[in-house]
Amino acid sequence: MRLSRFTALSSSLLLGAVLALTGAGAAQAAESAALDYVALGDSYSSGVGAGSYDSASGDCKRSTKAYPVLWKNANAPSSFAFTACSGARTGDVTANQLGPLSAATDLVSVTIGGNDAGFADVMTTCVLQSESTCINRVNQAKAYVDSTLPGKLDSVYGAIRSKAPNARVIVLGYPRFYQLNGTCVAGLSEGERTAINGASDYLNAAVAKRAANHGYTFAGVVSAFTGHEICSGSAWLHSVNWLNIGESYHPTAAGQSGGYLPPFRNAV
């Protein structure tokens, strides 16, 4: 029996919609699968604080719960290289992490700059010394961000472009550490917490500007971490941990999956 024109038209439109949807899904999957992805950077990219470290990565402490691995597991790119390393500075990235990059690389992620600006020393100073000493050390770090860090970031970003001229490069920022007027009743003063948060914003602004000047995408994570800072009662960041100092002030596994992965995924 022949279909009426209305039935045939409806069936055709429905079939077209189904094909369009499945075609789009297939195209999206194919696009992800075709990517060659390289993850660079410091401990915020290697996943320090998230646990489940790959023993083969040694002191670099690359975690299977870090956002680059989570993205890789969800999208199955055609190749994946993970060279981010705990403690890395800009010079470490250019010297030790760029080997997997090539003209075939489609996607690069990186967090870098915090160690150059003296992140660890700032936090140590603020935890162990007075508020005025803490704020003075924060101001020293901000002065470094103004005077020296831009050139170091330019060196890293330029080296990435030289080795991976066709890649989409996503530069991720750093979270604010503290929810002000939060649940913490001991530890740093509100003045110290405010200064540290301000330094994080200052660093992010500098990193974002240099990334934009190189045509890279900056993916901020402050919004994703809002409500999950230290002193929030639902922290995605470790506070000071005297039994494992290295994990202090780093994202937990939830911070990687909830704080870093969504901004990165949205930027891709």
Secondary structure, DSSP 8 states (H G I E B T S, - for coil): ----HHHHHHHHHHHHHHHHHHHHHHHHHHHHHT-EEEE--SHHHHTTTS--B-GGGGGG--BTTSHHHHHHHHH--SEEEE---TT--HHHIIIII-TT--TT--EEEE--STTTTTHHHHHHHHHHS-HHHHHHHHHHHHHHHHHTHHHHHHHHHHHHHHH-TT-EEEEE-----B-TT-S--SSS-HHHHHHHHHHHHHHHHHHHHHHHHTT-EEE--HHHHTT-SBTSSS-SB----TT-GGGTTSB-HHIIIIIIHHHHHHH-
